[in-house]
Amino acid sequence: MRYRGSDYKRSRRLGFSVLETGKELAKRPYGPGQHGNGRKKKPSEYGKQLIEKQKLEQMYGVNERQFRRLFNLALKSDEVTGIAFFRILESRLDNLVYRMGFARTRRAARQLVNHGHITVNGAKVDIPSYLCKVGDKIAIKEGHDLAVVKQSLESKPASVGYVKVDASKLVGEFVRVPERSELPADINEAQVIEYYNRML
């Protein structure tokens, strides 16, 4: 089941900014709850692997079943598994809508997709987990003059080099796959691979 609670609480529990802004940890860089600022027991190797997996799951808003399916796709890739996994996660439609600045969070991006406001290459797609290909054009559906999208774009979201956006036309393009240096540095994908290798 997908987590639907507070982004701030889950970020503090993991010690990682799932919104990629750092705001969740700025005031309270410790776990939530009464004992969140107490002494923590050092996690086992398995515990470290589990935490890294949870960071990725929570950041991209992917449930366990979807996460495992995407991991299996990465295993079949000719690329290094960890990089392939990141690239597959980044190619999800909800993530690209977020990366293009049409929504302030991935959760808001999923809502835009679910509600039928997004097109890919001119056709409506309402499946957030849809995997886009390089060259795909993603746009706000014509006739959907959404104030929330314009507000998000006006807030000047941090852009990434693998998407191109025309804010005046509310259209963007997935121009290339991301490099590892453009992806979150504080996630150890090797630990995620080790976690799933235990399950094989």
N, C-alpha and C positions, 0 to 999 in steps of 0.2 A: 504494500500500500504506500502511495506517495505521501510524504510528510506535508502536513498542511498547517503546522504551527508557526511560531514566530521565527523569522530569519535570524533575528538577533540572538535568540536562545540557542538555536542549533549551531550558529557560528561560535558562540562562547563555549558550547559543549565540546566542539571539535578543535577549538583554538585556531580557527581558520575562517577567513572572510568569504562566505559563500556568495556574497554579492560582489566580490572583487573590488570593494571600495575601501575596506578597512574600517568603515564607520562603526560596524557592530562591535569591534573590539577596542575602539578608541578610549572609551570611558571606563569600561570594565573588562580588562584583558584576562579574565579568569572565568571558570565555569559558572553556570547559573545555579541558583538555589542557595540554601542556607550554608552549605559546606563547600561552595564553589571556589572559595579563596583559600581553602585549607591545603594541607600537604597531600600530594597525590602519590599513589604507588606507581612505580615505574612499570609501564606496560610490557608484556611479554612480546616476543617477536611476532606471534600471531596477532596480538593486540595492536601492534604498530601497523601491520598489514591491513587489519580490519578498519582502523582509523583512516588510512589513506583511501581505501575503497569508499568509505562513507563520505569523505570529503568530495570525491568526484560525483558520487550519487546525488549528494545534497546540492552541489554547485549547479549541476545540469538538470536537477529535478527529475531524475530517472528512477523508476522503481526497479526492484531487484530482477524481475523477469526480463524487462527490457535491457537492463544493464548486462546481464549474462548473454543475451542474444547478440548485443553489439560487441561484447568481448569475443564471442565465437567468430564473428565476422572478422575482427582484427587478427585472430589466430590464423585465419585462412589467407591473410594478406601477404604479399611478398615483402612488405616493409617490416621494420622492427616493430614488434607487437605493441609496445607502449605508445610509440608515435602514431601507429595506425589507429589505435584505440582513441587517442585524443582527437585525431582528424575526423574519425567517424562521429564522435560526440559533437564536434564543432559543426559538422555538416547537417545536423538536425535542423529542421525548418524553424522551430521555436528559438533555437540558439541564434540562428542567422538573423531572424527578425530583431532579436535583442542586440546582436552585434552591430546591426545597421542603425540602431538608435530609434527604431520605431516604438520601442517599449523600454521603460526604465529598468525592468527586471525580467528575468526569464519567465517568471510566473505570469506577469502581465503579457508577455509575448505569447505564451500558451493560450491565454484567453483570447487574444486577437485572432489566433489561428482557429481555435475551437469555434468561435462565433462567426466564422466565414468571411473575415475581413481581408484575408491574404490570398494573393494569386502567385503562382509560380509559372513563368513563361505564358502568362495570360489566362491560365486555367485556375479556378478556385481550388485550393487545397485546405482542408480543415483537419488535417492530421498532424499534430505537433511533432511527432516522431518521424515524419517523412524525411528521408535522406536526400538532400540536394546534391547536385553535381556541379563541378566547376563550369561556369558559363551560365548557370541558371539565373534568371532575372526574377526578383521577388518584389512585389508591389502591394500597396494598399488598393483593395478593389475599388474600381471606379464607382462613384456615387456614395462612397463611405468617407465623408469628410469628417474624420474623427479628431476632435479637439485634443484628446489624450495623446495621439500620435504627434501632433504638431507641438504640444507642450514638451514632449520627450525630446524631439529634435531641437527645439529652442534651448533646452538645457545644455546643449552642446556635449553630448555623451562622448566618452573616449572612443575614438575610432580605431579599427585594426586594419592592417595593410592588405588583408585578403578579401575585404569587401569594399565596394565602391558604391556611394549613395548620391542620388540627386534629390536633395531635400525638397526642392520646389515641385518635383513631379511625384514625390513619394514612391520612388522606385530605387532598388539597389541591385547589385550584381555580385555574385560569389565568384571572384576573379581568379583565385588560386587556392591551393591547400595551404594551411598555416604551417609555419616553421615552428620547431620546438621552442625556440627563443621567444616566440610571440604568445606562448601559452603559459598558464600559471606556473611560476618557478617553485612555489612552495608545496607542490604535490609531487610525491615520489612514485611515479608510475610503475617502477620496478617492484615496489611493494605490492601494488595491486595485482601485477602479473603473478607474483609469488603466492598471493592469497588464492587466486583461482587455480594455480598449478596444484595446490593442495587438494582441490576438489576433483581433479581429473583422475 
